[in-house]
Amino acid sequence: MCEPFRTFIPQNNEISEFGEMAINQIVDLLRKYKTNPEAV
């Protein structure tokens, strides 16, 4: 079976979420911070 895609988001000052995330969580982050180009 294929492993699901996951990536690591490092801790930073712009966003509070960090750690290992699945693709759906990354999409949620992009939607949440779409008006903050520094965070994206």
mmCIF file as gemmi writes it, N, C-alpha and C atoms, coordinates in Angstrom:
data_model
loop_
_atom_site.group_PDB
_atom_site.id
_atom_site.type_symbol
_atom_site.label_atom_id
_atom_site.label_alt_id
_atom_site.label_comp_id
_atom_site.label_asym_id
_atom_site.label_entity_id
_atom_site.label_seq_id
_atom_site.pdbx_PDB_ins_code
_atom_site.Cartn_x
_atom_site.Cartn_y
_atom_site.Cartn_z
_atom_site.occupancy
_atom_site.B_iso_or_equiv
_atom_site.pdbx_formal_charge
_atom_site.auth_seq_id
_atom_site.auth_asym_id
_atom_site.pdbx_PDB_model_num
ATOM 1 N N . MET Axp A 1 ? 0.818 -1.197 0 1 0 ? 1 A 1
ATOM 2 C CA . MET Axp A 1 ? 0 0 0 1 0 ? 1 A 1
ATOM 3 C C . MET Axp A 1 ? 0.854 1.251 0 1 0 ? 1 A 1
ATOM 4 N N . CYS Axp A 2 ? 0.325 2.278 -0.539 1 0 ? 2 A 1
ATOM 5 C CA . CYS Axp A 2 ? 1.019 3.559 -0.664 1 0 ? 2 A 1
ATOM 6 C C . CYS Axp A 2 ? 0.882 4.36 0.636 1 0 ? 2 A 1
ATOM 7 N N . GLU Axp A 3 ? 1.984 4.954 1.069 1 0 ? 3 A 1
ATOM 8 C CA . GLU Axp A 3 ? 1.958 5.818 2.246 1 0 ? 3 A 1
ATOM 9 C C . GLU Axp A 3 ? 1.306 7.147 1.884 1 0 ? 3 A 1
ATOM 10 N N . PRO Axp A 4 ? 0.465 7.697 2.761 1 0 ? 4 A 1
ATOM 11 C CA . PRO Axp A 4 ? -0.119 9.02 2.48 1 0 ? 4 A 1
ATOM 12 C C . PRO Axp A 4 ? 0.951 10.104 2.548 1 0 ? 4 A 1
ATOM 13 N N . PHE Axp A 5 ? 0.743 11.15 1.787 1 0 ? 5 A 1
ATOM 14 C CA . PHE Axp A 5 ? 1.687 12.271 1.757 1 0 ? 5 A 1
ATOM 15 C C . PHE Axp A 5 ? 1.64 13.011 3.084 1 0 ? 5 A 1
ATOM 16 N N . ARG Axp A 6 ? 2.802 13.249 3.67 1 0 ? 6 A 1
ATOM 17 C CA . ARG Axp A 6 ? 2.924 14.041 4.884 1 0 ? 6 A 1
ATOM 18 C C . ARG Axp A 6 ? 4.178 14.88 4.756 1 0 ? 6 A 1
ATOM 19 N N . THR Axp A 7 ? 4.152 16.059 5.347 1 0 ? 7 A 1
ATOM 20 C CA . THR Axp A 7 ? 5.333 16.92 5.339 1 0 ? 7 A 1
ATOM 21 C C . THR Axp A 7 ? 5.466 17.591 6.699 1 0 ? 7 A 1
ATOM 22 N N . PHE Axp A 8 ? 6.633 18.127 6.951 1 0 ? 8 A 1
ATOM 23 C CA . PHE Axp A 8 ? 6.906 18.781 8.228 1 0 ? 8 A 1
ATOM 24 C C . PHE Axp A 8 ? 6.891 20.29 8.042 1 0 ? 8 A 1
ATOM 25 N N . ILE Axp A 9 ? 6.101 20.978 8.856 1 0 ? 9 A 1
ATOM 26 C CA . ILE Axp A 9 ? 6.033 22.442 8.861 1 0 ? 9 A 1
ATOM 27 C C . ILE Axp A 9 ? 6.807 22.914 10.098 1 0 ? 9 A 1
ATOM 28 N N . PRO Axp A 10 ? 7.912 23.663 9.908 1 0 ? 10 A 1
ATOM 29 C CA . PRO Axp A 10 ? 8.69 24.115 11.071 1 0 ? 10 A 1
ATOM 30 C C . PRO Axp A 10 ? 7.962 25.207 11.854 1 0 ? 10 A 1
ATOM 31 N N . GLN Axp A 11 ? 8.314 25.333 13.108 1 0 ? 11 A 1
ATOM 32 C CA . GLN Axp A 11 ? 7.739 26.379 13.95 1 0 ? 11 A 1
ATOM 33 C C . GLN Axp A 11 ? 8.262 27.727 13.479 1 0 ? 11 A 1
ATOM 34 N N . ASN Axp A 12 ? 7.375 28.738 13.441 1 0 ? 12 A 1
ATOM 35 C CA . ASN Axp A 12 ? 7.791 30.091 13.068 1 0 ? 12 A 1
ATOM 36 C C . ASN Axp A 12 ? 6.894 31.111 13.759 1 0 ? 12 A 1
ATOM 37 N N . ASN Axp A 13 ? 7.183 32.392 13.54 1 0 ? 13 A 1
ATOM 38 C CA . ASN Axp A 13 ? 6.456 33.469 14.225 1 0 ? 13 A 1
ATOM 39 C C . ASN Axp A 13 ? 5.125 33.812 13.57 1 0 ? 13 A 1
ATOM 40 N N . GLU Axp A 14 ? 4.914 33.421 12.322 1 0 ? 14 A 1
ATOM 41 C CA . GLU Axp A 14 ? 3.722 33.827 11.578 1 0 ? 14 A 1
ATOM 42 C C . GLU Axp A 14 ? 2.511 32.925 11.816 1 0 ? 14 A 1
ATOM 43 N N . ILE Axp A 15 ? 2.739 31.629 11.983 1 0 ? 15 A 1
ATOM 44 C CA . ILE Axp A 15 ? 1.62 30.708 12.188 1 0 ? 15 A 1
ATOM 45 C C . ILE Axp A 15 ? 1.828 29.921 13.473 1 0 ? 15 A 1
ATOM 46 N N . SER Axp A 16 ? 0.742 29.501 14.091 1 0 ? 16 A 1
ATOM 47 C CA . SER Axp A 16 ? 0.848 28.777 15.358 1 0 ? 16 A 1
ATOM 48 C C . SER Axp A 16 ? 0.901 27.264 15.153 1 0 ? 16 A 1
ATOM 49 N N . GLU Axp A 17 ? 0.499 26.791 13.975 1 0 ? 17 A 1
ATOM 50 C CA . GLU Axp A 17 ? 0.499 25.365 13.713 1 0 ? 17 A 1
ATOM 51 C C . GLU Axp A 17 ? 1.859 24.938 13.17 1 0 ? 17 A 1
ATOM 52 N N . PHE Axp A 18 ? 2.361 23.832 13.634 1 0 ? 18 A 1
ATOM 53 C CA . PHE Axp A 18 ? 3.618 23.297 13.112 1 0 ? 18 A 1
ATOM 54 C C . PHE Axp A 18 ? 3.669 21.804 13.408 1 0 ? 18 A 1
ATOM 55 N N . GLY Axp A 19 ? 4.595 21.144 12.779 1 0 ? 19 A 1
ATOM 56 C CA . GLY Axp A 19 ? 4.763 19.715 12.968 1 0 ? 19 A 1
ATOM 57 C C . GLY Axp A 19 ? 4.459 18.964 11.678 1 0 ? 19 A 1
ATOM 58 N N . GLU Axp A 20 ? 4.321 17.659 11.79 1 0 ? 20 A 1
ATOM 59 C CA . GLU Axp A 20 ? 4.034 16.83 10.628 1 0 ? 20 A 1
ATOM 60 C C . GLU Axp A 20 ? 2.559 16.954 10.264 1 0 ? 20 A 1
ATOM 61 N N . MET Axp A 21 ? 2.286 17.188 8.974 1 0 ? 21 A 1
ATOM 62 C CA . MET Axp A 21 ? 0.912 17.413 8.523 1 0 ? 21 A 1
ATOM 63 C C . MET Axp A 21 ? 0.613 16.634 7.255 1 0 ? 21 A 1
ATOM 64 N N . ALA Axp A 22 ? -0.638 16.254 7.128 1 0 ? 22 A 1
ATOM 65 C CA . ALA Axp A 22 ? -1.129 15.61 5.913 1 0 ? 22 A 1
ATOM 66 C C . ALA Axp A 22 ? -1.544 16.7 4.926 1 0 ? 22 A 1
ATOM 67 N N . ILE Axp A 23 ? -1.764 16.313 3.693 1 0 ? 23 A 1
ATOM 68 C CA . ILE Axp A 23 ? -2.101 17.274 2.638 1 0 ? 23 A 1
ATOM 69 C C . ILE Axp A 23 ? -3.362 18.076 2.972 1 0 ? 23 A 1
ATOM 70 N N . ASN Axp A 24 ? -4.358 17.461 3.58 1 0 ? 24 A 1
ATOM 71 C CA . ASN Axp A 24 ? -5.587 18.184 3.929 1 0 ? 24 A 1
ATOM 72 C C . ASN Axp A 24 ? -5.329 19.258 4.981 1 0 ? 24 A 1
ATOM 73 N N . GLN Axp A 25 ? -4.426 18.988 5.904 1 0 ? 25 A 1
ATOM 74 C CA . GLN Axp A 25 ? -4.077 19.979 6.919 1 0 ? 25 A 1
ATOM 75 C C . GLN Axp A 25 ? -3.327 21.157 6.303 1 0 ? 25 A 1
ATOM 76 N N . ILE Axp A 26 ? -2.493 20.87 5.308 1 0 ? 26 A 1
ATOM 77 C CA . ILE Axp A 26 ? -1.77 21.935 4.61 1 0 ? 26 A 1
ATOM 78 C C . ILE Axp A 26 ? -2.737 22.822 3.845 1 0 ? 26 A 1
ATOM 79 N N . VAL Axp A 27 ? -3.717 22.224 3.198 1 0 ? 27 A 1
ATOM 80 C CA . VAL Axp A 27 ? -4.737 22.995 2.481 1 0 ? 27 A 1
ATOM 81 C C . VAL Axp A 27 ? -5.501 23.884 3.455 1 0 ? 27 A 1
ATOM 82 N N . ASP Axp A 28 ? -5.838 23.358 4.628 1 0 ? 28 A 1
ATOM 83 C CA . ASP Axp A 28 ? -6.523 24.163 5.645 1 0 ? 28 A 1
ATOM 84 C C . ASP Axp A 28 ? -5.673 25.357 6.074 1 0 ? 28 A 1
ATOM 85 N N . LEU Axp A 29 ? -4.356 25.145 6.24 1 0 ? 29 A 1
ATOM 86 C CA . LEU Axp A 29 ? -3.464 26.252 6.597 1 0 ? 29 A 1
ATOM 87 C C . LEU Axp A 29 ? -3.436 27.319 5.513 1 0 ? 29 A 1
ATOM 88 N N . LEU Axp A 30 ? -3.35 26.885 4.255 1 0 ? 30 A 1
ATOM 89 C CA . LEU Axp A 30 ? -3.338 27.851 3.154 1 0 ? 30 A 1
ATOM 90 C C . LEU Axp A 30 ? -4.62 28.662 3.116 1 0 ? 30 A 1
ATOM 91 N N . ARG Axp A 31 ? -5.742 28.025 3.358 1 0 ? 31 A 1
ATOM 92 C CA . ARG Axp A 31 ? -7.025 28.748 3.382 1 0 ? 31 A 1
ATOM 93 C C . ARG Axp A 31 ? -7.089 29.717 4.556 1 0 ? 31 A 1
ATOM 94 N N . LYS Axp A 32 ? -6.589 29.285 5.714 1 0 ? 32 A 1
ATOM 95 C CA . LYS Axp A 32 ? -6.642 30.117 6.917 1 0 ? 32 A 1
ATOM 96 C C . LYS Axp A 32 ? -5.775 31.373 6.777 1 0 ? 32 A 1
ATOM 97 N N . TYR Axp A 33 ? -4.608 31.237 6.136 1 0 ? 33 A 1
ATOM 98 C CA . TYR Axp A 33 ? -3.655 32.342 6.041 1 0 ? 33 A 1
ATOM 99 C C . TYR Axp A 33 ? -3.573 32.938 4.641 1 0 ? 33 A 1
ATOM 100 N N . LYS Axp A 34 ? -4.629 32.8 3.866 1 0 ? 34 A 1
ATOM 101 C CA . LYS Axp A 34 ? -4.599 33.288 2.476 1 0 ? 34 A 1
ATOM 102 C C . LYS Axp A 34 ? -4.458 34.807 2.388 1 0 ? 34 A 1
ATOM 103 N N . THR Axp A 35 ? -4.819 35.538 3.413 1 0 ? 35 A 1
ATOM 104 C CA . THR Axp A 35 ? -4.683 36.999 3.378 1 0 ? 35 A 1
ATOM 105 C C . THR Axp A 35 ? -3.385 37.477 4.037 1 0 ? 35 A 1
ATOM 106 N N . ASN Axp A 36 ? -2.546 36.54 4.479 1 0 ? 36 A 1
ATOM 107 C CA . ASN Axp A 36 ? -1.284 36.879 5.11 1 0 ? 36 A 1
ATOM 108 C C . ASN Axp A 36 ? -0.141 36.297 4.293 1 0 ? 36 A 1
ATOM 109 N N . PRO Axp A 37 ? 0.388 37.061 3.313 1 0 ? 37 A 1
ATOM 110 C CA . PRO Axp A 37 ? 1.439 36.533 2.447 1 0 ? 37 A 1
ATOM 111 C C . PRO Axp A 37 ? 2.741 36.207 3.187 1 0 ? 37 A 1
ATOM 112 N N . GLU Axp A 38 ? 2.989 36.836 4.315 1 0 ? 38 A 1
ATOM 113 C CA . GLU Axp A 38 ? 4.194 36.525 5.097 1 0 ? 38 A 1
ATOM 114 C C . GLU Axp A 38 ? 4.129 35.114 5.659 1 0 ? 38 A 1
ATOM 115 N N . ALA Axp A 39 ? 2.951 34.68 6.059 1 0 ? 39 A 1
ATOM 116 C CA . ALA Axp A 39 ? 2.799 33.344 6.635 1 0 ? 39 A 1
ATOM 117 C C . ALA Axp A 39 ? 2.901 32.269 5.56 1 0 ? 39 A 1
ATOM 118 N N . VAL Axp A 40 ? 2.345 32.546 4.391 1 0 ? 40 A 1
ATOM 119 C CA . VAL Axp A 40 ? 2.359 31.551 3.32 1 0 ? 40 A 1
ATOM 120 C C . VAL Axp A 40 ? 3.713 31.569 2.67 1 0 ? 40 A 1
